[in-house]
Amino acid sequence: MPSPSFDLRLPRRAQATGQPAPLPLVTLQPRQWQVQLIQLLRRRLELGGSADVLINAGPGAGKTLGALLSFERLLREGRLQRFLVFCHRSSIASQWIASCERLQLKLQEWQPGLSGADLQDQHGLLITYQAAGRNLESLQAQLQGWGWGPWLAIADEVHHLGLDPEEPEATAWGHAFSQLSQRATLRLGLTGTPFRADNLGFCAARRIQVRDGQDWVEQIAPDLSVEPRELIAAGDVRPLEFRFQDGWVDHSRQGELGDAERSPLSQEQRESWRARNLRRAIRLGDSSSIALRLLLNARKRLETVRQDHPQAGGLVVARDIAHARRICGLLEEEGDRVQLVHSQDPEAPQRMEAFKRGESDWLVSIDMCAEGFDAPRLRVVAYLTTVTTRTRFVQAITRAVRMNGQRAEQESIPRHPSYVFAPADPLLMQYARTWSLSEPYVLRPRPSESPEEPGGAGRGGTIPLQAVEDGAGDVIRLRGPALPNFLVQQ
């Protein structure tokens, strides 16, 4: 069923003194979940109740545009006057500004010394979590002095705003948002990964009591959840196909005589050995050649994808700078154009933009291309890092699900898949099975009371993984969007 029409050409209530000029007439066709968000916020304003609204929607769902469409509609109806956006990092700020320009909303980036007069003609104010934490007292004074009417506080990637009642200072970003948004009429949290590795709650999120066996536990409850599989079925994002490189990992000490101990990467159940296997598997020079075969297979796949999508590019997630440089050297030896980005490089944002424009074939990153990195040309991801939390893995691989309008016009639904290459680590394969599903985030007792399973493997239940016919060294293949409960080898 197509999304209902969404005509914004509606009469506005009388313009209040000191408010921005009326918006130009705009007609848009939002997605179905964005219409539901507008209705949800309107009901909260009409009926009262909790001021916190949490939206869980996967990458490519349109969370930024959905939040701004909601404000724009409620502004026209006279229910809201201004909004305040908190975002994770400055590189994401440009996306909010671009989306506001699309809707002809005026958004001002916060800077020290900003006065109420500077915001008189603005609809919104934008600030990063870091800046809010460092300038909390001055921001509190500014917000109180600006005399805003009803306003909306938006927290982008809200799961970063942790709350720890026992140690408030340890979660400075969450504390700052809580303090600055106290006077907000509504607080809207946006996230694609509504959970945290440290078992803490976060801002703008309701908690409900649920049964966990014989005990009652707290669970974060999104007010609206849009699963990746729904977006895939609608053609809003791409499905993902996984290629996990298996192999035998040899362990021996330097200078040690005799045969080395061998461990099958995909079948290792001992946690300490599993972690050791992965550390060796991502090395380009390891005797197993897992990482080397993985990269070469990723290159071949990108060449195949380019036959239909000539502008397609690839992303490699590396462990550290030295590791990333070796990967860059290998790709450049094969004739590829490569951009290396890491947090110590002041030119990293420019290199990422160059990749988006198609000026390189591969982007090699150390923790730079996760949340907020939007590059629709990205079609292949090689995951070569020892980070095995579900949040980081899902954030990295879903960089490859986004689409732009041009490709959407050229492809049928379901869209052509993107591809993920990774070592056949049992945890990563487990996450791949459930990446397109939204799992509840349960706040469990402290580790001292209930030991946490290594790597968070207990979330969502344990799925046994076995290599079919003991074929260590083969590629284990998982298809999407609805991932099967079996392994197929090729």
PyMOL commands that set and color helices and strands:
alter all, ss='L'
color gray80, all
select helices_A, chain A and resi 32-47+63-76+90-103+116-119+129-134+136-146+158-160+168-180+228-234+271-281+290-305+321-333+348-356+390-400+405-410+426-434+454-456+468-470
alter helices_A, ss='H'
color red, helices_A
select strands_A, chain A and resi 6-7+27-28+52-57+82-87+107-109+124-128+151-156+162-163+186-191+201-202+206-212+215-221+224-226+240-245+248-251+261-264+313-317+338-341+362-365+378-383+418-423+441-443+475-478+488-489
alter strands_A, ss='S'
color yellow, strands_A
deselect
rebuild
show_as cartoon
